[in-house]
């Protein structure tokens, strides 16, 4: 028999005999290998995240659990009081015929459906969607800590750019990065007091189960070392390692590799559950046109009782 003669193997999944010329890695028949690939592709963002974090490769059973976990979050927050693209397109064409009450209803439903993006993650009032890993989602209720550090990888003369490490109890996505820009005051050279208040207010308002105050990473590190344990679903050693990575802007915290664009497959996933990116909402409502923009700003001003500057 030659070196490339076929070998008969037993599939590890179904027990069926199959033949190959070269046997490498797991012993799976074509059908079982195709099924596992389909499952892996279905949660590709989580698989890629695990690779970045140097976690063990997921088993087929774990892939099923990840898919069920993601669906549970999305079903929990399926938007039933939002607005569809078709409705937005109709409103865009006939907005001048709307009464003030109808316009207010549109704006309220738009707010329910809107997804906002920043560098690192998109978010609604219910969940985060990391922009680097496709079709991943984190429940705001799972966030237990947020630490931040000034990053100089993005230069701004008027703002302090804060790199935030958002720690979660999600078993498949334990931390993700986000950027927050705080405006520098006249006498502030590097640290924005309003920016730091703003990032604290943002996460403390959005995430109800924080076990730590939103604070600088060095302060969070000091607190964990003092406590000797983590008030969350991460070991002390892993959390300290992550804080070191975030402080050094390495790994998933490399700001130069981060972006704010929501991946198309992630946007399609959110659309299925009733959410639309705010940029697409603006595009559908033709907010680039002066008359449209003026109308909706007038309605927002009337609804919110404060003036929005152009």
N, C-alpha and C positions, 0 to 999 in steps of 0.2 A: 504494500500500500504506500502511496506517495504521501509527501508532507501535507498536500492540500486535499487529500481524500476526505470524504464526508464522515463526520462522527455523529453517532446517535446519542442524544441527550434527553434527559427528562425535564420537562418544564417545572420550574419551582412553584408556579402558581396553580396550574390546572392538572399537572401530573401527566400530560400527554407527551408521547415521544416525538421528537423532531430531529432534523438533521442540519448540521452546519459544517463548514470547512474549517472555520476558526472560531474557537470558543473563548470569548473574553467577557469578563464582568459577570453579571447575573445571567443565569440560564433561563431564558424566557422564550417560548415559542413566538412566532410572528404575531398571532392574535393577541396574546397577553402583552407583548411588547408594545403593540399599537395602542392597546387600551390604556396602558400605563402612560404612554407618551401623551395621549389625549387628556388624561387626568392632570398630568404635569403641566401641559400647556394651558389648561383651564385656570390654573393658579400660578401662572408663570411669574407674576410679580412677587409672590411669596417665596417661590423657589429661588429667584434671583436674590431676594433679600437675604435668605438663609445662606446663600453662597457668599455674599458680601460680609456677613457676620461670622463666617467660618463655622456654621452650625452643621451637624450631620445631615446627610441627604435624607429627605422625607421618604417614608415607606408609602406604599399605595394606600394603606388604611389612613395614614395621616393626611394624604392628599384629599381624600374624601372628607375628612374632618375639617380641613381648612376651607373647602368649598362650602360646607354646611355652615361653618362659623361666619363666613362672609355673607352668605345669603340671609342668615338670621339677623345680622346687623341691618342690612338693607331693607328687609321686610319690616323690621321694627320701626324704621323711619320712612317707610314708603309714603310719599307725599300725596295725600288725598285732598288737600285744600290749596293746591298750587294752581299753576296755569300751564296749559299745553302750548307747544309751538304753533299749532293750528290756530288756537285762540289768540295768541300774540300776533300772528300774521294778520288775522282779521281785524284786531284792534288797531294795528299799525295803519291799515288802509282806511279805517273809518273813525279814527280817534276824535275828529271834530264833531261827530254826532253824539259822543258820550256825554251824559250828564255828569255833574260833579260826583254824585254818589256812585255811578258806574265806574268812573275813573279811579275813585278811591278803592273800589273793590278790586280793580285790575292791579293797582299798586300793592295792595295787601297780598294778593295771591302771587304776584311777582316776587315779593319779599320771601314768601314761603318756599318758592321753587329755586331761588337764586343760590348759585355756588360762586364763591369768591376765591381767587387764587392769589397766592404770594409765592415767592421763591421757596421751594421745598415742599409745599403742600397747598391743596385747595381745601375749603372748609364750608360747611353750612352751620346752622345752629345745633346740629346733632352729631356730626361726624367730621373726621379729617380724611382726606384722600392724598397720600404722599404722591408727589408728581414724578418721582424717579422710578417707581415700581408699579407696573400696570395692574389695574383692577384690584388694588389693595384699599382697605377702608378700616378706620379705627373709630370706635365709639368714643364720644367725648367723655362718657362715664368711666372709661377705662384709663384715662390719663390721671396719674397720681403725682407727677412732679414735672417742673419745667425749670431748667437752668439756662442762663444765657451768658455770652461772652462777646466782647467787641471783636468784630472781624475787620481786618484791613485789606482783605482780598477784594472787596468792593470799595472803591474810593468815592467819598462824597465830602465836599467842603461844608455843606450845610446840615448834614445828618450823621448821626452815629448809627452804624449798621450793626444790629445785634443778631448773632447766630444763636438760635434757641434749640436746645436738646429737649424734646418732648418725650418723657418716659411714660410707658403704658403698662397695664396689666394684661394686655392682649398677648396670648401665648405665641403668636406667630409674627408679631411686629412690636418688639419691646421698646423701640425708640425710633424717632424720626426727626429730621431737622426742619426748621423753618427760619426764615429771616424776618426781622422786624426793624424798620427804620424809624428812628426818633429824631425829631428836629432839634438842632442845637440852638440854645439861646445865645444872646449877644455876648455874654461873658463866659460861655461854655466852650472850651477848646476841644475836648474829646468825649466827655460823657454828657449825654442828654438826660436831664432830670425828667422832663416831660415824656421822653421816649421810654424810660424805665418805668415810670408810672403807667404809661400806656400799655406796655407789654404785660405788666402785672394785671391791670384791669381786664385786658383782653382774655387772658387764660383763666383768671379767677371768675370772670363772668360766664365763660363758656363751659368750663370743666368743673362739675359739682363735687367731684370726689378727690380733690387734691389733698395729699397728706403732708405736703411741705408748702411753705410760701414760695411764690415765684421769686427767684433770686439769682445772683451771679453764680456761675458754676463753681467758683472757688469756695463760696460760702456753703453751697450745697454739699460739696466734697467734705468740707470741714465738719458739717453737721452729721453726715453719715459716719465719718470716722469717730466722732464723739459718741454717737448713739451705739455704734458697733453693729448695726443692722439696718436694713432697708425697709421702709414702710410701703412695700410694693412687691410685685411678682418678679423681682430680679435679685440675684444674689449680691451681696456687698462687693465681692471681687469683680463681678461683671459690671456693676454700675460704676465703680471707680475706674475701670478700664475704659468704659464708654465716655465718662467725663474727661478722661485724658485725651481720647480721640477728638472729642468735640472742642476741647480747649486748644488743641493743636491743629484744628481744621483738617483732619485726615479721615480716610475711609469715606463713609456716607456723609461726613461733615465737611468734605472738600467743597468749599463754596464755588469754586471755579467750575465744578461739574454739576451744580444745581441749576434748576430752571423753574420757571413759573407756569410753563405751558402744560395744561392737562393733556395727557396722552389720549389719542382718539378713542382707544378701546375703553379707557376709564370714563371718558365723556359719554360714550354710548351706554355703558353700564348705568351711569347715573341717570341718563335720559329715560331708561327703562323704568326707573323708580320715581320719576316725576321731578327731576332736578335739571336745571339748565344753567350753563355758565353765564355769569353776568355780562361778559363781552358779547356773547351770542344774543342775549336779551337786548342789549344796546343796538346790536346790528339789526335785529328783526324790527325793533321800534324806530329804526333809522335816526338814532340820536346824533348822527353826524350832520344832520340837516337842521338848520337854525330854527325853523318853524316847529318841527317835532320836539327838539330839545327845549325850546321855550315853553311849549304847552305842558310837557311832563314836569319841568321844573316848577312851573306855576302850581300844578296839582300837588306836587310833593310839598311845596311851601304851604299850601292851604291845609294839607293833611297833617303836617308835622308842626305847624305853627311857628316855624322859624325860617329865615331867609337863607337860601343856599346860593353862595356866590358862584358866578360864572367862571 
